[in-house]
Amino acid sequence: MKVIRAKTAGFCFGVDRAVKLTYDLLGQGRRVATLGPLIHNPQVVQDLEAKGALTCDGVEDVPDGYEVIIRSHGVPQNVYEKISTRGLAYHDATCPFVAKIHKLAAEAGKKGALLLVAGDANHPEVQGIVGHATGPVRVFADLEELQNLLPELLQQESIHVVAQTTFRVESWESCKAFLKKECTKAEIFDTICNATWARQQEAEDLSQKCDRMVVIGGHHSSNTQKLLQVAARHTTAINVETADELDPAWLAGAETVGVTAGASTPSSIIEEVLNSMSEEIRDDMSFEEMLAASEAKPLYAGKIVKAKVISVSPTECVVGIDGSKHTGVVTLREMSHDPNAKMEDLVKVDDELDLVVVKTNDQEGVDTLSRVRFEAQKGMKDVAEAAENGTVMEGDVMEANKGGVVVNVKGVRVFVPRSQATMRRDEDYTKLVGQHVKLVITECAGRKIVGSINKVTAEANKAKREEFWANVEVGKKYQGVVKSLTSYGAFVDIGGVDGLCHISELSWSNIKHPSEVVNVGDEIEVYVKSYDPENQKVSLGYKKEEDNPWVKLENEVPVGTEFTAPVVSITKFGAFVRIMPGIDGLVHISEISNERVNKVSDVLKVGDEVRVKLTNVDFDRKRISLSMKACLNEDESAE
């Protein structure tokens, strides 16, 4: 008899996290109470209770001084409020997939949408989802119940649809197809977790290849029972909680038996069931076959292995290791150095990976693996050769600290000191984070790997400078980058050469600081006003002649024009009025009114909109005369 074990069998991420959290707290001597059985596995629950954990039906049953554990199923919002009212400490082990549905439930109500939940109304996960809804909710267990809701659904303006994370995949697909056809307003969210999809799909495939299927898990576990239903569609299937429940007679005559397990089934129970089946297997195996079966390839820290992705969650992916019965876990941190990377963007189910074993766990059969360490081992050889030969390498800046930046070069962390990161001391080196850079390796000794970015930059800039000085001309335009600001202007990199754009050349208006016009890092077009090759100095201009307000004034506002404009300042002898940005004209005190004005501030204040006439312009001296009185006289003449 041949036994095939499903790769996805056993604890899912959410259950594993909740169980480890509880055991860790008990190991620290903490008094803990779970709200309901921590998982749907009596053996685990009994073991936790034997170690001191309490199982309470509600918050009101938790004794004072105990810390509450919210299980992976999650709880309604009012449970958090009850915990807060009692002042109890709590640990939230809600599965991230479930927590995502809680947010969707709350958002549906805020948007005025009816929330449809596919699942078992009596299941704690579904009760938790409903408890986070802020609007109307309907729960349906299958396609038939959904069809019965159709008359009500057709009257809704907006509908959001989610599913219990362990909902039967085949049933969910049928419900989605119905909604897309009959209720086009429904916005559907695929919330069945990856582990559930993978388990049910594997049970589907495995049951079609086997004469029998053994599904290990709690008789009251929702996901276990769904696996049983899936397997029973194709072959004879049985559900056992422990090895004691497995009847050897049930396996009689079977050539191939498949074994899978629910998300709440610990690996120890799976191994017990498999061991009890091994006696049956040995009866049908030759000595050579038994010897070959017992020769598992040993795993050890540092070994490079090939593995296939089984499931993907936001924080980790689970893999099956080639040539081993062990399952591997790769955390997001061990998958990528990028702190903003998302696991679902890095790998997908069935991807084949090269990994390094970080830690083995023969008891649980779950090993810790790393992709970044594999890449580092592979890239280390190239980095060492580059250090010896002075070869320029490329990498991505991952992080910055007080001493400098860290660059990922072919999976190897290379430290670049602050002094070697940028060409200027006052330049913000932290802005390199996220950039792709070129560098040389200056030191490579064990774990100490140091590089320099500015050595490469300096060489590149040297060639640019030579080209610049060979071709520079007054009036020539360049696309540059603002590198630094001072009180008197902005320094702009125009290709290996820094030119100064004086504050007076940044704007036609009077500005107090260059930051009013440009910022460090801005890409701007400048032109050469003058240059000194001997002293390597370049003066740049930024403001353009076509933007000169005095040219616009001469072309667009002839003497005699009347217009309305704001008062921008008051003096003893008159008021200045803003004609256009960069140009103010004076209304002399004698030109304010037909009546005598003793004090300008008695008649005008800053911000007043006044009607004025342009009476004179001295372009050489940049002086403009305006009159309010002239407008009054014309109005009186018109009357």
Phi, psi and omega in degrees: 000134180257132178248127178246119180266132177294135181294332186269004184296142174105192186311134169273175183301313184296315180293316180302318180296317181295317181293314179299319179301315183293315179297322179297316180296318178295322179295335178273001180082016181279150176266118185234152177223131178263144177274095188084168177304133185304315176220165180275062176214107185302324184294317179294316181299316179297319180295320178295319179294325178295333180270001174115355180285141175260145173250114184245145180285328182207173182299325182294342181270352182283124180293153176299142178090354178267147177264132185273138173246120176272119186290173187296339179294337184084169181222161176297162181299325183292341177291319176300321180294321178294319178298317180295319180299322180278349180072030182273144172284145179216158178236121185266106179258022178303130179302136180304327178294322179288318179301325178297320179293324177302317179294319179297322179296318179292319182293327180300314180296320180297330180269004179075023183260149171284134179263122175256128181241120175273117181166184179272116184300337181267357181282138182302327179295316180294320178298323177294318179298312179301324181289351177256355180289142179249009179215195181293145183225143171227136179247134176229143186266338182199184183297322181298315179293326178294318180298325179293337180274353188306314180305319179290321182295324182293343179270354184274143177280327183214138181223132173246133185239128176231168179229146170307140186299336181254017181298149181295125187300315182298317179296320179297318180297321178294319180294320178297317180298320179296314181295319181296331181274316188261340186220078187292344179284346185290130174260115190258131178246122179280100186248005173293129187290157183302321182296321179294314177305311184296315181298313183292322178294318180292322177296322177299310183291316185293321183295336179281347181256351190244154176279334179219156173228128175253120179251114184264130178159169182300140179294341180253010180276122183300311184292328178294317180294328177291323175298320179298316180298317181297314183293322184293345178290337186242340182202178177285127184230149179222147179250126176234144177273324181220173180296331181297334183277349183279119180268115180306329181297333182293335181271352185302133176083354181278133177272323181226129179237129177263144180231126172225173183210151180289168184291347180257013183262118180290153183298332181296320179289322177300316180296323179297317179295316180297321179294322179292332177281340185295331178298320179294321181295317184297330180297333184256003185250147173280169179298320181296321180293319179295321180295316180296321181293331183278349184272075177280141180291123184292144176248144179209157181300131180099347181286140177269129182229161171257142183213158180242133183290128180262315180210158182229130174236171182301333187250348183196168170230147180255135183231154171262127184272125180301135176075014181216151176276355183282152171258146180244151177237130176242113179284163180301323180295327180271357178266326183207148175279345183288115182293343181261002182291149177246135184302319182293340176274341184271320182219161176225161180304137180083358174296142176258131187235150167262125186225164175246136178286124179265317183208137178255152178219087183295330182292315181270340182073021179237117183254152177265127184237166182216132174272322182295328180286327175296314180297324179294318179297318181292319183279342184300322180297316180295321181294317180298318179293322180295323178295323182286323185263352182074023181290138176283130180242170180235152178194177180248131179285118186267322186203163177231147175221187184297330184271339182163215181231159177247128182247132176272109180245103181054041178086356180259132179278115180248125180271130177244113180302155181305320182291341181254004184271321183230165182278339183239142181295326184272001181281139183283101183290338182293342179287354176287340182302129181093350182269152174269124187232163172253144182203166173243148179271117183264341180208133179217095182222102182065234180276350181273103181236118186239144180225176179222127176271319187288343174293321176289318180298320181297318179296317180295319181292328179299315179294322179294320180297317179299319179293321182297308185292339178281339187236001185293143177215151175295133180092348181290137183267146178223147171268117185235174179237128179292120183260326179200159180237143172231177180293339185254359178164190181237136175266128186239127176279116182248030177110064180085352180232134177262124176250153179262125172256105184298152183304328180288344181261002181272328184209150175285340177275160176281117179243154182269334182209146180303333182296347176288343183243317183226161177232158177301132181099345179295140172264122184225156176263127180231168176225155184279124176267320177198161179209154182229093183300326183295318181260005177056048180239142181225130174257133186242156174240146181239318180291142186256146184300325181292345177265001180299116183297333180289327175292318179297320180299314182296324183275331190248340184231087179287158176302137182102349180288138175254142180200167177255134184210161183273148173281127183250341176199156182240136174231175178294331186259001178162196181229140176264134183242135182280110180281314175200163181309122179098351182225123174242144177243154183261128167261105181296152182305329180283347182253013182277316186212159174289337176269156182293131178249117181275326184219122185301319184293346176286340186249322185233157173216158180301132180104344178296139173267121185235152176268123183227163177237134178283113185257334181197145177225125174252094185293329180292316182267357180057051179235140184229134177251135179235160179219128171273326183298324181298324179290324179293318181297320180293323178295321180291323179295322181295330179287000000 
